[in-house]
């Protein structure tokens, strides 16, 4: 009888301990961290765009994010949207092509929905330009995925949309000249020629169309003085993503200053909106050092060129007459300017007239000539 009672008692003791342990697990209050995990696990999201995404930030796409809370606790926090041009989440945050910053606040009651409406504008950066789809992730305040890799189609902009892909000038590498930008005395890239040449390379990733281009030059020490613009009033740009170029020359002899601030502007012909995209070239920004402290300076975008035209050492510099006439010798040409319209004769060094030109008031005249020394209104000028 004792042998039967002892195992029975041991069994009762074992079952009693097991029930006590089970009771402890069931009724212990949930910790704060596990509560967050529980809320996160009950959240989901659907993402619906109102239309196709455009590859620019002028035409935003309306994006509706519906957050569903199937839990028993209210969700009060941010919703973060991340966009990328691949279906795999970017490993590096720097590769993210869209984000709504730190997120948008939203409150979702238990067992209900809440809607978040966003304007999504995409940046133009290689290799994203040629992707047919874009992918979005929706995350809660703890970084948990509520929706992953939602695919949205990308459309071509129905208007031209330009990306600056190259900038060139005729400055001599590693040579500088000091001049003022406003009140700052800076080291300018130096041009050892008689003119500043700038050349811009564009690619249109939108549709073909007509644009208005302006390339302007001003004295960086005083932008309100001696400002001049060259217009391309109606410029047809192709829609095949080919590269096209605009270039311009500016002569100190015509401007009255050697330090130059050169820039361009682009406008639609039928809209005030700018079709300007993000610069994709590596030297989007470059540094213009202050002479007083070379560790400090001005940061200049690549669509702005700040140059100092020193000219070539020939012994014959630009000549400027007292009656408002000036003449400058360049490579294969003479450049003349006058404040009045007049007939102009160009003579060789032997006294023979080699050209007769009509000069309009306030408009520089480029006269193509072979290299040599010429006399214009009694002044000697060299053409190289």
Secondary structure, DSSP 8 states (H G I E B T S, - for coil): -HHHHHHHHHHHHHHHHHHHHHHHHHHS---HHHHHHHHHHTEEEEEEESS-EESSSSS-EEEEEEEEE-SSS-EEEEEEEEEESSSS--SSGGG--EE-TT-EEEEE-TTEEEEEEEEE-----TTGGG-SEEEEEEE-TTS-EEEEEEEEEEE--SS--EEEEEEEE---TT-EEEEEETTEEEEEEEE-SSEEEEEEEEEE-S--EEEEEEEEEE-TT-TTSS-EEEEEEEEEE-SS--EEEEEEEEEHHHHS-SEEEEEEEEEESS-SS--B----STTSEEEEEBSS-TT-EEEEETTEEEEEE----SS---EE-TTSEEEEE-SSEEEEEESS-EEEEEEETTS-EEEEEEE-TT--EEEE--SEEEEETTEEEEE-
